[in-house]
Amino acid sequence: MEQYKAAPLGFTAADVSDLPSARPLLRDFPTPLVTLSESAVAHNLATMAAWCREAGVGIAPHGKTTMSRELWNRQLEAGAWGITVATPWQASVALGWGVPRVLLANALVQPAALRALAADAGRLTVWADSTRAVEIMTEALSGVDTPAPLDVLVELGGAGGRTGARGVEAALAVASAVAASPRLRLAGVAGYEGALAHDASPESLAHVGDYLDELLALHDAIEAAGLYAPDDAVILTAGGSAYFDQVADALAPRRDHDGSRGRRVEVLLRSGAYITHDDGHYREITPLGRIPSDREFRAAIHGWATVVSHPEPGLVLVDAGKRDLPYDEGLPIPQAIRRFGAAAAEPLDGAVTTALNDQHAFVRVPEDAVVEVGDVIRFGLSHPCTTFDKWRALAVVDDALAPEPRVIGLLDTAFG
């Protein structure tokens, strides 16, 4: 299994298959290593499913976080409407894995990709934020045999944000173009509030709230203009992992599964990071940390690295770097140390990661701290999305915070 850096040297396919029953100790696995804690994943899946039920919203979690067939299936089994992706290739993976409904949260304006995915119209929904995108989609699909028109959500953006038509008037023009296309179906309204704010300050929360009001205004304007087909169900979707509470508060009242108030409307969050959470960015910004709640997410991803050098007082170097651990939303956080030859980890207070090279991390420790070459440090990580993409497989442990974690499997990922 040399293709898996998470597996011990000399491991065979049979050894991997035996992991659920053999349950070897984590300390027998090599470093650098990233682990996925099964207890935390199970907790987070149940927590988000219960939260969505109570909030009155559905969820199509963003699959690019993990690109894991196993985790996607578990999200679907927990009640997810479908899976969200970001690129045509990710959409092809999701469709090939049998995901029943795939939401491509991006404009699909590559003619070859459009034609390749056309056979899955009816399972696939894409976005558009310009009339040019509508023109490209219509032209590319002309003469292509599809089982149904391709569903398109009109994306509304915001000043200083990412993609999305700027303002209701511009978005309404896109909606008109979609409605007029013989190859497309106007299927609703989409947006992403996470690009408009980056913290939980009152100003940021107010900015998000104003944007969601505009998203609803766009939906109402499309309805008033008669652009939705009379009997069609539509989707309203927003909601990353930072402000999904506000999205639910704003959009949930419009959810109407049976059309008892008029049109059938599905409201979908697209939060993805909740399944693993983290010890950095999402720990700080998750709504479950800032609103009164008896629920919480638990960090399921951790890094493990061996001290390979102690060249001067207060500095140790470990064998994990940018190739192994995320760093775009904060450097890895030293949490605990497992002494050489010991079974259990103990807290490592006062340590901080100051820099990463490709295969090394610089860790400053108190000068009186007892840290030796051969010891293993456990790190909290920040940002699941740039953790998973560094690993073709992650070691799954029963509980990363247990006195002696045991490995119960390897989780495959697909990142191309």
N, C-alpha and C positions, 0 to 999 in steps of 0.2 A: 504493500500500500504506500509506496514511496510518493505517489502523487498527492497524498494527504499529509501535510505537515503537522496535523493534529494527532496523527497516530504514532505510537512508539516505533522506533527503528526495528525493522524486521517483522512488523505486523503483517499478517496475511488477510485476505478477504474473509477467511474462516474466523480469524480472531475478531474482526469487526462484527461479524454476524453473532458471535458469542457474547458480545459486550452486555446485552440486557440480562443474561443469566450469570455471566462471570463477575460482573460488577467490580472490576479492578479499582484499586485506590488511585485517586487523582495524582498522588505524589509519584506514581510510577510512570506518568506520562511526561513527554519532553516539553521543554520550553524553547522558544516562546509559545504561548498557548492562549487561546480565547475559549472560554467555556460558556455554555448556555445552561442555566439552572432550571430544571424541569419544574420544581416546586413554584418558582416565581412565574414561569410562563403559564402554568395552569391557573394560578391565582389571577394573573392579569387578564386572561381570556374570560374567566368567569366575572371578574369585576367590570370589564367594559361591556359585556353582554347585558349584565344586570342594569348598569347605568343607562344604556341606550333604551332598554325596555321602559324604565321608569321615566326617562326624558321624552319618550314618544318619538324616537327617530330610528332610522335604519342606519346601517354602516356598510360601506364598501371599502375596507381597509386598503391602504396603499401597499401593494405587494412589493414595490421596489425596495422597501426597507430590508426585507429578508431574502427575496427571490428563492424561497424554500417551498417546494411542493407540500411537504409535510405540514409546515406551519400554515400555509394557505388553506389546506384542507381542514385543519383544526379551527381556523377562523370561520370557514363556511359552516362547519358542524356546530359552531357556537351561535349561528344565526345570521352571519353576514349575508347581505343581499348579493354580493359578488366581490370581485377583486379589482382594485384600481391599479393601473400601470402608467408608465410615463413615455414609453417609446414604442414604435412599431414592433421591434424585436421582442420586447417584453410582452406585448399583446399576443404575438404569435406563440410565445412560451405558454402563456395563460390559456389560450384557446387550445393548444396542443395537449395541455394537461387536463383538459375537460372542465375548466371553470365555466359554470353555466352562464354567467353574465360578466362581461369585462368592460370596464370604463377606462378609456384612454384619455387621461387628463392632459391633453395636448392637441394641437391642430395636426391633423394627418394630411400633409400636403406633398407627400412623395408619391407620384403616380404609380410606380412599380409596387410600392408597399400597399397602396390602396387596392390595386388589382389583386394582389396576393391575399389580402384579408377579406376581399369582397364576398367570398363564399360563406363567411361567418356573420354577414349582416343579419341582424336579428338577435345575435348574442353580443355584438360589439357596439359600443356607443363612443363617439368621439366629440371633440370640442372644436369650435371655430370662434375667432374673434375679429374676423375681417371678411368683407365680401370677396376679396381675392382668394381666400382659402375656400370659400364656397364655390367659386368659379373652378378652381383646380380640382376639387372633389367631384364636381358635376361632370367636368370634361373627362377626367380619368375613368369614371365609372360608366360613361356612355358606351353602350354596346356590350357591357359586361353583364353576364347573367348572374343576378343576385337573388337570394331567396326572399329578400325584402329590401325596402329602401334603407340606406344607412342612417342610423339615428345620430342626430347632432344636437349637442347642447351649446347654446350661445354663452360664451364666457365674458363676464363683466370684470374689468380690472379696476384699478384705482391709481391715482396720481402717485408716482414714485414706487409703484408696485412692480409686479412682474408682467406676465402676459394678460390679455383681456382687453376688450374694447373699452375705451375711456369714456364713460358716461352713458346714460340710458339712451340718448338719441343715437349715438354711434352703434350701440348694441342692438337697438331696434332695427336699424338698417341691415345688420347681419341677419337678424331673425327673419326679416322680410325676404332676404335672398335665399335663405334655407327653405322657407315655406314655398317659394316659387320654383325650387329645383325639382325636377322629375325623378332624381336619383336619391334624394335625401328626405328625411323626416325631421321636422322640428320637434325635439323631444324634451325640451326644458331649458333650464338656466343653471349655469355653473359659475363658481368663483373660488378664489383662494385668499383668505384673509391673512394668512400667516406671513405673506411678504410685505404687509403694510405695518407691522409692529413686531417688536422683538423683546418685549418685556411685559410685565403686568402692571405698569404704572397707570394711574387714572387716565392720563392722556392717551396712552396706547389702547386701553380698553374702550374709550370713547370713540377713537378712530375706527376700531373694528366694528363697533355698534353702528356708526354712521354708514359704513360700507355695506353691512348686512341690510340696513334699511333700503339702500339703493338697489341691492340685489332683488329684494321683494318688489320694489317699484318697477323694475324691469319686467319681472314675471307678470305683474298686473297690467303693464302697458302692452305686452304681447297678447294677453288675453283680451284686453279691450279692443285691440286692433283686429281681432279675429284671425290671428296668424296660426294659432294651434288648430289642428283638425278637430272637428266637433266632438268626436267620441274618444279621442286619444288620451291615454294616461301620460303624464309628464313627470319629470324629475326636477327637484330643487336640491342642489348639492353644494356644500362648502365644508370647511372644517378640517384643519390639520390636527396636530396633537397639542397645540398650545391654547387654543381658544374654543374648543368644541362645546364648552358650556354655553358661551354666548351664541354660537350658531344654533344650538338646540333651542335656546330661549326664543330666538328670533324666528326660526323656520318651522319648528315643530307644530305650531298652531295651524300651519297650512297643510299638514299631512292629512290625506283623505283617501284611505285605501279603497273604499267601496263607492266613492263618488256621491255620498249622501248629501254633501254640501255643494255639489256641482261637478267639477272635473276631478277625476282620480289623480292624486298627487302623492308621489313618494318623496320623502325627505331623507337624504343620505349624508352622513359624515364620511370623511375619507381618512380619518386618523390612522396612522400605521405604526408609529413608534411605541404605542402602548403595550404591544405584545411582549416587548423586552424591557421597555422603559430604560433608564440609565441612572448613573450617579452624578450627572453633570447638568447639561442643558435642559433636559426634559424634567429632571427632578426639580429644577428651579422654577419652571414655567408651567407645569401641568396644572390644569384647573383643579384637580383633586388635591393639590397642595395649597391652594389659595382660597377655596370655598369651604364652608363648613360641611364636613362629610365624615361618615364613619368608614369610608372606603379610601384605599390608597393603591397605587401601583408599586411594584417591587422591582428593583434592578435585577435583571436576569443575565446580563452579560458582564463578564469579568476577564481581565487579563492576568496572566501569570508569567513571571520572568525571573530568571536566575541571576543572582549577583555574580558577575564574572570578573569584576575588578573593583578594588577599593584603593585607588591610587593616592588619595590624600585625605586628611581628616575632614569629615563632613560630606564627602562625595563618594557615591558608589555608582557603578555602571552596570546595567542589566542588559540581558540579551534580547530585548524586544524594542522595536523602533517603528518608524513610519510604515514599514511593510506589514506590520502586524497589528498595530493599535491605532485608533482614531485620534486625530489631533485638530480637526477643523473647528470644533466647537468646545475646545478646552483640552488641555493635556491630561493624560491618565493620572489618576489620583491614588497614591500609595495608601493602602488601607491596613494591610496586615502582613506579617512575615512568618514564614514557616522555616524554622531553623534546620540546618543541614542534618539529615537523619531523623528529624522529628516527624510526628504524625500530624499534629494540629497546628494551625496558625494562631498567632497572637497579635494584638493590635500593634501597629507601627505609628506611634504618635509623632507629630512634628515633621514628618517627611513630606517632600514636595518634588514633583517632577519639574525640571526647569527647561529641558530641551529634548528633542528626539533627533537622532540620525536615522539612516535607513534601518539599521539593525541594532541600535543601542538607544537606551534612554538614560539621561543624566538625572540622578535622584540625589537631592540634598537631604541629609539626615542630621539630626543634632549631633554635635561632635562627641557627646558622651554616649550616643546610642551604640548598642552592640549589634553590629551588622557585619557578617563575615562572607567571604567568597564561598559560594555554594548554597547560601540561603536563597529562598524563593519568596518574592514579594507578590502579593495579590493587589491588583489595581482595580479601582472603579473606573468606568469608561464613560465618555460623553459622546453621544450621537450614534445610535444603532446603525443608521444608514451607511456610515463609512466605517463600521466595524465588520459587518457581514461581507462586504465586497472584497475583503482581504483574505477570505478563507473559503476554499472549496468545500470544506467540511469543518464544523465546530464540534468540539467534544461536549456532549451533553452529560451533565452531572445531576445527581439526585437533588443536591442542595449545595450551592457554592459556599454557603456560610456554615455548613455543618462542621463539627470537629474533624471529621475525616471524610471529605466528599468522595463519592464513588462515581466512576464513569459508567453510564448506562447505555451509551450509543454514540454514533456520529451522525450529525445532521448535515445532509448534502445541501449545497446552494448552487444556483445557476446564474452566473454573471457574465457569460459569454467569453 
